Amino acid sequence: MANPTPQARNTMAMLIDSHCHLDYLARNEDLDDVVARARDVGLGGMVTICTKVTEFEKILAIAEKYDDIWCTVGIHPHESDTEPDVSAEQLITLAAHPKVIGIGECGLDYYYEHASREAQQRSFRVHIAASRITGLPLIVHTRDADDDTVAILHEEFAKGPFPGLIHCYSTSRELAEKSLEIGFYISLSGIVTFKSAGGLRDTIKDLPIEKILVETDAPYLAPEPKRGKSNEPAFVKYTAAAVAELKGISFDDLVSATTSNFFRLFSRARP
């Protein structure tokens, strides 16, 4: 895998980590240090993701502290049973802040079953409605739930379009293809560097470059060669290098493409 060199830092200035959890990192790290390390390797922006609407103010405070960090508002499917039943209107009100650039993360997770499927699906549709009305991208989490995720996305899209992405894409080719059909983007994490991800890498080779973003999902899923450590936004460079190699393009071209894609999708964000 081609790793970016220190000399490449100037050309990496606009690499974006499109999905991380800085509030989780703040439990064990000094966020100023985390952000400084990200900037040192050339990141031009990070999106810190909301998973509990009851903790939104904490997420927003992080985004407000740093010029190059944005945030989202939403409820992770794991929290669908324990978080308040919010309406689309409530999400829309919270999303009015200029630092909020997306809705979610939301979606379906049938792997752990931390929340009932009924609650997850109901919450998912509420988030979709908020995305449709605001025009802010929907950040979709899906695990062991591809069929229902695709069905709900297409059913809701037929009612009226909305922008979005599949976060941390790591499953079936069909999920990617069906998501692309409704104009969604595909966000790739450190999983692409795992030895066990051969099938995923085969699919990524066929994804249109104009629909790809990169992310860390920090503090989870640290890429090779940092696997086993706590992930952080600075490590997105390893994922970007791996994707560039898979696509047969230079690291700089991959950075340019994914950054352009990011600002096209997250149109409220400003460099």
LUMFIDO-588043 format. One record per residue (C-alpha): z, x, y; residue number from 1. Coordinates in nm, 2 decimals, decimal comma. Layout:
N
<site zz="Z" xx="X" yy="Y" num="NUM"/>
...
//
This chain:
271
<site zz="0,00" xx="0,00" yy="0,00" num="1"/>
<site zz="-0,10" xx="0,14" yy="0,34" num="2"/>
<site zz="0,21" xx="0,17" yy="0,56" num="3"/>
<site zz="0,18" xx="0,19" yy="0,94" num="4"/>
<site zz="0,26" xx="0,52" yy="1,09" num="5"/>
<site zz="0,48" xx="0,58" yy="1,40" num="6"/>
<site zz="0,16" xx="0,68" yy="1,59" num="7"/>
<site zz="0,04" xx="0,32" yy="1,53" num="8"/>
<site zz="0,32" xx="0,17" yy="1,73" num="9"/>
<site zz="0,12" xx="0,11" yy="2,04" num="10"/>
<site zz="-0,14" xx="-0,09" yy="1,85" num="11"/>
<site zz="0,14" xx="-0,29" yy="1,68" num="12"/>
<site zz="0,27" xx="-0,43" yy="2,01" num="13"/>
<site zz="0,18" xx="-0,79" yy="1,93" num="14"/>
<site zz="0,29" xx="-0,81" yy="1,56" num="15"/>
<site zz="0,48" xx="-1,14" yy="1,53" num="16"/>
<site zz="0,75" xx="-1,23" yy="1,28" num="17"/>
<site zz="0,67" xx="-1,61" yy="1,26" num="18"/>
<site zz="0,98" xx="-1,70" yy="1,06" num="19"/>
<site zz="1,33" xx="-1,55" yy="1,05" num="20"/>
<site zz="1,69" xx="-1,66" yy="1,06" num="21"/>
<site zz="1,86" xx="-1,45" yy="1,33" num="22"/>
<site zz="2,17" xx="-1,67" yy="1,32" num="23"/>
<site zz="2,22" xx="-1,56" yy="0,96" num="24"/>
<site zz="2,17" xx="-1,20" yy="1,05" num="25"/>
<site zz="2,42" xx="-1,23" yy="1,33" num="26"/>
<site zz="2,69" xx="-1,29" yy="1,08" num="27"/>
<site zz="2,68" xx="-0,93" yy="0,96" num="28"/>
<site zz="2,47" xx="-0,75" yy="1,23" num="29"/>
<site zz="2,47" xx="-0,69" yy="1,60" num="30"/>
<site zz="2,16" xx="-0,89" yy="1,71" num="31"/>
<site zz="2,09" xx="-0,65" yy="1,99" num="32"/>
<site zz="2,04" xx="-0,38" yy="1,73" num="33"/>
<site zz="1,82" xx="-0,60" yy="1,51" num="34"/>
<site zz="1,60" xx="-0,69" yy="1,80" num="35"/>
<site zz="1,58" xx="-0,33" yy="1,91" num="36"/>
<site zz="1,47" xx="-0,21" yy="1,57" num="37"/>
<site zz="1,20" xx="-0,48" yy="1,57" num="38"/>
<site zz="1,08" xx="-0,37" yy="1,91" num="39"/>
<site zz="1,08" xx="-0,01" yy="1,80" num="40"/>
<site zz="0,82" xx="-0,08" yy="1,53" num="41"/>
<site zz="0,61" xx="-0,28" yy="1,77" num="42"/>
<site zz="0,70" xx="-0,65" yy="1,73" num="43"/>
<site zz="0,60" xx="-0,86" yy="2,02" num="44"/>
<site zz="0,79" xx="-1,17" yy="1,92" num="45"/>
<site zz="1,01" xx="-1,35" yy="1,66" num="46"/>
<site zz="1,07" xx="-1,71" yy="1,58" num="47"/>
<site zz="1,43" xx="-1,79" yy="1,48" num="48"/>
<site zz="1,43" xx="-2,10" yy="1,26" num="49"/>
<site zz="1,67" xx="-2,39" yy="1,27" num="50"/>
<site zz="1,79" xx="-2,53" yy="0,94" num="51"/>
<site zz="2,07" xx="-2,76" yy="1,06" num="52"/>
<site zz="2,03" xx="-2,98" yy="1,36" num="53"/>
<site zz="2,41" xx="-2,96" yy="1,41" num="54"/>
<site zz="2,37" xx="-2,58" yy="1,47" num="55"/>
<site zz="2,07" xx="-2,61" yy="1,70" num="56"/>
<site zz="2,25" xx="-2,51" yy="2,01" num="57"/>
<site zz="2,34" xx="-2,18" yy="1,85" num="58"/>
<site zz="1,98" xx="-2,12" yy="1,75" num="59"/>
<site zz="1,86" xx="-2,21" yy="2,10" num="60"/>
<site zz="2,12" xx="-1,97" yy="2,25" num="61"/>
<site zz="1,97" xx="-1,68" yy="2,06" num="62"/>
<site zz="1,62" xx="-1,77" yy="2,18" num="63"/>
<site zz="1,74" xx="-1,80" yy="2,54" num="64"/>
<site zz="1,90" xx="-1,46" yy="2,53" num="65"/>
<site zz="1,58" xx="-1,27" yy="2,45" num="66"/>
<site zz="1,24" xx="-1,30" yy="2,62" num="67"/>
<site zz="1,05" xx="-1,23" yy="2,30" num="68"/>
<site zz="1,23" xx="-1,48" yy="2,08" num="69"/>
<site zz="1,15" xx="-1,85" yy="2,03" num="70"/>
<site zz="1,31" xx="-2,11" yy="1,81" num="71"/>
<site zz="1,25" xx="-2,44" yy="1,63" num="72"/>
<site zz="1,45" xx="-2,75" yy="1,57" num="73"/>
<site zz="1,49" xx="-2,92" yy="1,23" num="74"/>
<site zz="1,67" xx="-2,98" yy="0,91" num="75"/>
<site zz="1,61" xx="-2,77" yy="0,59" num="76"/>
<site zz="1,56" xx="-2,99" yy="0,28" num="77"/>
<site zz="1,88" xx="-2,84" yy="0,13" num="78"/>
<site zz="2,07" xx="-3,00" yy="0,42" num="79"/>
<site zz="1,91" xx="-3,35" yy="0,40" num="80"/>
<site zz="2,21" xx="-3,51" yy="0,25" num="81"/>
<site zz="2,48" xx="-3,34" yy="0,46" num="82"/>
<site zz="2,32" xx="-3,33" yy="0,81" num="83"/>
<site zz="2,31" xx="-3,64" yy="1,03" num="84"/>
<site zz="2,02" xx="-3,88" yy="0,98" num="85"/>
<site zz="1,82" xx="-3,79" yy="1,29" num="86"/>
<site zz="1,53" xx="-3,99" yy="1,43" num="87"/>
<site zz="1,20" xx="-3,85" yy="1,54" num="88"/>
<site zz="1,31" xx="-3,94" yy="1,89" num="89"/>
<site zz="1,62" xx="-3,73" yy="1,86" num="90"/>
<site zz="1,42" xx="-3,43" yy="1,74" num="91"/>
<site zz="1,17" xx="-3,48" yy="2,02" num="92"/>
<site zz="1,44" xx="-3,48" yy="2,28" num="93"/>
<site zz="1,58" xx="-3,15" yy="2,14" num="94"/>
<site zz="1,23" xx="-3,00" yy="2,12" num="95"/>
<site zz="1,17" xx="-3,06" yy="2,49" num="96"/>
<site zz="1,33" xx="-2,72" yy="2,58" num="97"/>
<site zz="1,05" xx="-2,47" yy="2,66" num="98"/>
<site zz="1,19" xx="-2,22" yy="2,41" num="99"/>
<site zz="1,14" xx="-2,46" yy="2,12" num="100"/>
<site zz="0,79" xx="-2,41" yy="1,98" num="101"/>
<site zz="0,80" xx="-2,58" yy="1,64" num="102"/>
<site zz="0,95" xx="-2,86" yy="1,43" num="103"/>
<site zz="1,15" xx="-2,76" yy="1,11" num="104"/>
<site zz="1,19" xx="-2,60" yy="0,88" num="105"/>
<site zz="1,16" xx="-2,91" yy="0,68" num="106"/>
<site zz="1,00" xx="-3,02" yy="0,36" num="107"/>
<site zz="1,09" xx="-3,05" yy="-0,01" num="108"/>
<site zz="1,29" xx="-2,82" yy="-0,25" num="109"/>
<site zz="1,32" xx="-2,95" yy="-0,60" num="110"/>
<site zz="1,43" xx="-2,61" yy="-0,74" num="111"/>
<site zz="1,80" xx="-2,63" yy="-0,65" num="112"/>
<site zz="1,83" xx="-3,01" yy="-0,59" num="113"/>
<site zz="2,09" xx="-2,95" yy="-0,32" num="114"/>
<site zz="1,99" xx="-3,28" yy="-0,17" num="115"/>
<site zz="1,85" xx="-3,59" yy="-0,32" num="116"/>
<site zz="1,47" xx="-3,62" yy="-0,34" num="117"/>
<site zz="1,48" xx="-3,95" yy="-0,15" num="118"/>
<site zz="1,68" xx="-3,79" yy="0,14" num="119"/>
<site zz="1,44" xx="-3,49" yy="0,15" num="120"/>
<site zz="1,13" xx="-3,71" yy="0,16" num="121"/>
<site zz="1,28" xx="-3,93" yy="0,43" num="122"/>
<site zz="1,37" xx="-3,64" yy="0,64" num="123"/>
<site zz="1,03" xx="-3,47" yy="0,59" num="124"/>
<site zz="0,85" xx="-3,78" yy="0,72" num="125"/>
<site zz="1,08" xx="-3,80" yy="1,03" num="126"/>
<site zz="1,00" xx="-3,44" yy="1,11" num="127"/>
<site zz="0,63" xx="-3,51" yy="1,06" num="128"/>
<site zz="0,65" xx="-3,79" yy="1,31" num="129"/>
<site zz="0,82" xx="-3,56" yy="1,56" num="130"/>
<site zz="0,54" xx="-3,30" yy="1,51" num="131"/>
<site zz="0,27" xx="-3,56" yy="1,55" num="132"/>
<site zz="0,41" xx="-3,69" yy="1,88" num="133"/>
<site zz="0,50" xx="-3,36" yy="2,04" num="134"/>
<site zz="0,20" xx="-3,16" yy="1,91" num="135"/>
<site zz="0,45" xx="-2,89" yy="1,80" num="136"/>
<site zz="0,37" xx="-2,73" yy="1,47" num="137"/>
<site zz="0,55" xx="-2,85" yy="1,16" num="138"/>
<site zz="0,71" xx="-2,56" yy="0,96" num="139"/>
<site zz="0,70" xx="-2,67" yy="0,59" num="140"/>
<site zz="0,93" xx="-2,54" yy="0,32" num="141"/>
<site zz="0,82" xx="-2,63" yy="-0,03" num="142"/>
<site zz="0,96" xx="-2,51" yy="-0,37" num="143"/>
<site zz="0,89" xx="-2,67" yy="-0,70" num="144"/>
<site zz="0,76" xx="-2,97" yy="-0,51" num="145"/>
<site zz="0,39" xx="-2,89" yy="-0,44" num="146"/>
<site zz="0,25" xx="-3,23" yy="-0,56" num="147"/>
<site zz="0,49" xx="-3,44" yy="-0,35" num="148"/>
<site zz="0,45" xx="-3,20" yy="-0,05" num="149"/>
<site zz="0,07" xx="-3,23" yy="-0,06" num="150"/>
<site zz="0,09" xx="-3,61" yy="-0,12" num="151"/>
<site zz="0,32" xx="-3,67" yy="0,18" num="152"/>
<site zz="0,13" xx="-3,43" yy="0,41" num="153"/>
<site zz="-0,20" xx="-3,60" yy="0,34" num="154"/>
<site zz="-0,06" xx="-3,95" yy="0,35" num="155"/>
<site zz="0,10" xx="-3,88" yy="0,69" num="156"/>
<site zz="-0,20" xx="-3,69" yy="0,82" num="157"/>
<site zz="-0,41" xx="-4,00" yy="0,76" num="158"/>
<site zz="-0,18" xx="-4,19" yy="1,00" num="159"/>
<site zz="-0,25" xx="-3,93" yy="1,27" num="160"/>
<site zz="-0,30" xx="-3,56" yy="1,28" num="161"/>
<site zz="-0,04" xx="-3,30" yy="1,34" num="162"/>
<site zz="-0,04" xx="-2,91" yy="1,33" num="163"/>
<site zz="0,16" xx="-2,70" yy="1,09" num="164"/>
<site zz="0,20" xx="-2,43" yy="0,84" num="165"/>
<site zz="0,32" xx="-2,36" yy="0,49" num="166"/>
<site zz="0,61" xx="-2,12" yy="0,54" num="167"/>
<site zz="0,66" xx="-1,84" yy="0,29" num="168"/>
<site zz="0,36" xx="-1,94" yy="0,08" num="169"/>
<site zz="0,41" xx="-1,83" yy="-0,28" num="170"/>
<site zz="0,30" xx="-2,10" yy="-0,52" num="171"/>
<site zz="-0,02" xx="-2,27" yy="-0,63" num="172"/>
<site zz="-0,37" xx="-2,21" yy="-0,51" num="173"/>
<site zz="-0,40" xx="-2,59" yy="-0,48" num="174"/>
<site zz="-0,12" xx="-2,61" yy="-0,23" num="175"/>
<site zz="-0,30" xx="-2,36" yy="-0,01" num="176"/>
<site zz="-0,64" xx="-2,53" yy="-0,04" num="177"/>
<site zz="-0,49" xx="-2,88" yy="0,03" num="178"/>
<site zz="-0,30" xx="-2,75" yy="0,33" num="179"/>
<site zz="-0,61" xx="-2,58" yy="0,47" num="180"/>
<site zz="-0,80" xx="-2,92" yy="0,43" num="181"/>
<site zz="-0,58" xx="-3,07" yy="0,71" num="182"/>
<site zz="-0,60" xx="-2,76" yy="0,93" num="183"/>
<site zz="-0,27" xx="-2,60" yy="0,83" num="184"/>
<site zz="-0,20" xx="-2,23" yy="0,85" num="185"/>
<site zz="-0,05" xx="-2,02" yy="0,57" num="186"/>
<site zz="0,24" xx="-1,79" yy="0,64" num="187"/>
<site zz="0,30" xx="-1,49" yy="0,41" num="188"/>
<site zz="0,63" xx="-1,32" yy="0,34" num="189"/>
<site zz="0,75" xx="-1,01" yy="0,16" num="190"/>
<site zz="0,68" xx="-1,18" yy="-0,17" num="191"/>
<site zz="0,32" xx="-1,05" yy="-0,14" num="192"/>
<site zz="0,46" xx="-0,70" yy="-0,21" num="193"/>
<site zz="0,65" xx="-0,79" yy="-0,52" num="194"/>
<site zz="0,52" xx="-0,66" yy="-0,85" num="195"/>
<site zz="0,54" xx="-1,00" yy="-1,00" num="196"/>
<site zz="0,32" xx="-1,16" yy="-0,74" num="197"/>
<site zz="-0,02" xx="-1,07" yy="-0,89" num="198"/>
<site zz="-0,15" xx="-1,43" yy="-0,89" num="199"/>
<site zz="-0,04" xx="-1,49" yy="-0,53" num="200"/>
<site zz="-0,23" xx="-1,18" yy="-0,42" num="201"/>
<site zz="-0,54" xx="-1,31" yy="-0,59" num="202"/>
<site zz="-0,52" xx="-1,63" yy="-0,39" num="203"/>
<site zz="-0,45" xx="-1,44" yy="-0,06" num="204"/>
<site zz="-0,77" xx="-1,25" yy="-0,10" num="205"/>
<site zz="-0,96" xx="-1,58" yy="-0,07" num="206"/>
<site zz="-0,76" xx="-1,72" yy="0,22" num="207"/>
<site zz="-0,95" xx="-1,74" yy="0,56" num="208"/>
<site zz="-0,81" xx="-1,46" yy="0,78" num="209"/>
<site zz="-0,81" xx="-1,71" yy="1,08" num="210"/>
<site zz="-0,55" xx="-1,92" yy="0,90" num="211"/>
<site zz="-0,29" xx="-1,65" yy="0,81" num="212"/>
<site zz="0,04" xx="-1,56" yy="0,97" num="213"/>
<site zz="0,31" xx="-1,32" yy="0,85" num="214"/>
<site zz="0,68" xx="-1,36" yy="0,84" num="215"/>
<site zz="1,00" xx="-1,21" yy="0,70" num="216"/>
<site zz="1,22" xx="-1,51" yy="0,63" num="217"/>
<site zz="1,50" xx="-1,26" yy="0,71" num="218"/>
<site zz="1,76" xx="-1,20" yy="0,59" num="219"/>
<site zz="1,59" xx="-1,30" yy="0,26" num="220"/>
<site zz="1,29" xx="-1,16" yy="0,06" num="221"/>
<site zz="1,29" xx="-0,81" yy="0,19" num="222"/>
<site zz="0,95" xx="-0,65" yy="0,10" num="223"/>
<site zz="0,88" xx="-0,34" yy="-0,09" num="224"/>
<site zz="0,99" xx="-0,07" yy="-0,01" num="225"/>
<site zz="1,30" xx="-0,24" yy="0,13" num="226"/>
<site zz="1,36" xx="-0,48" yy="-0,16" num="227"/>
<site zz="1,72" xx="-0,53" yy="-0,25" num="228"/>
<site zz="1,83" xx="-0,48" yy="0,11" num="229"/>
<site zz="1,90" xx="-0,74" yy="0,38" num="230"/>
<site zz="1,57" xx="-0,83" yy="0,53" num="231"/>
<site zz="1,51" xx="-0,81" yy="0,91" num="232"/>
<site zz="1,22" xx="-0,87" yy="1,15" num="233"/>
<site zz="1,12" xx="-0,50" yy="1,17" num="234"/>
<site zz="1,02" xx="-0,52" yy="0,80" num="235"/>
<site zz="0,74" xx="-0,76" yy="0,87" num="236"/>
<site zz="0,52" xx="-0,45" yy="0,91" num="237"/>
<site zz="0,53" xx="-0,39" yy="0,54" num="238"/>
<site zz="0,41" xx="-0,74" yy="0,46" num="239"/>
<site zz="0,13" xx="-0,70" yy="0,73" num="240"/>
<site zz="0,02" xx="-0,38" yy="0,57" num="241"/>
<site zz="0,01" xx="-0,53" yy="0,22" num="242"/>
<site zz="-0,19" xx="-0,83" yy="0,35" num="243"/>
<site zz="-0,44" xx="-0,60" yy="0,53" num="244"/>
<site zz="-0,50" xx="-0,41" yy="0,21" num="245"/>
<site zz="-0,56" xx="-0,73" yy="0,02" num="246"/>
<site zz="-0,80" xx="-0,86" yy="0,28" num="247"/>
<site zz="-0,98" xx="-0,52" yy="0,30" num="248"/>
<site zz="-0,93" xx="-0,48" yy="0,67" num="249"/>
<site zz="-0,74" xx="-0,23" yy="0,89" num="250"/>
<site zz="-0,38" xx="-0,28" yy="0,97" num="251"/>
<site zz="-0,47" xx="-0,31" yy="1,34" num="252"/>
<site zz="-0,73" xx="-0,59" yy="1,26" num="253"/>
<site zz="-0,47" xx="-0,77" yy="1,06" num="254"/>
<site zz="-0,22" xx="-0,75" yy="1,34" num="255"/>
<site zz="-0,48" xx="-0,87" yy="1,59" num="256"/>
<site zz="-0,58" xx="-1,17" yy="1,37" num="257"/>
<site zz="-0,24" xx="-1,29" yy="1,28" num="258"/>
<site zz="-0,11" xx="-1,26" yy="1,63" num="259"/>
<site zz="-0,41" xx="-1,46" yy="1,76" num="260"/>
<site zz="-0,35" xx="-1,72" yy="1,49" num="261"/>
<site zz="0,02" xx="-1,74" yy="1,59" num="262"/>
<site zz="-0,05" xx="-1,81" yy="1,96" num="263"/>
<site zz="-0,33" xx="-2,06" yy="1,87" num="264"/>
<site zz="-0,09" xx="-2,26" yy="1,64" num="265"/>
<site zz="0,23" xx="-2,22" yy="1,85" num="266"/>
<site zz="0,06" xx="-2,30" yy="2,18" num="267"/>
<site zz="0,39" xx="-2,34" yy="2,37" num="268"/>
<site zz="0,47" xx="-1,97" yy="2,30" num="269"/>
<site zz="0,36" xx="-1,72" yy="2,56" num="270"/>
<site zz="0,32" xx="-1,35" yy="2,50" num="271"/>
//
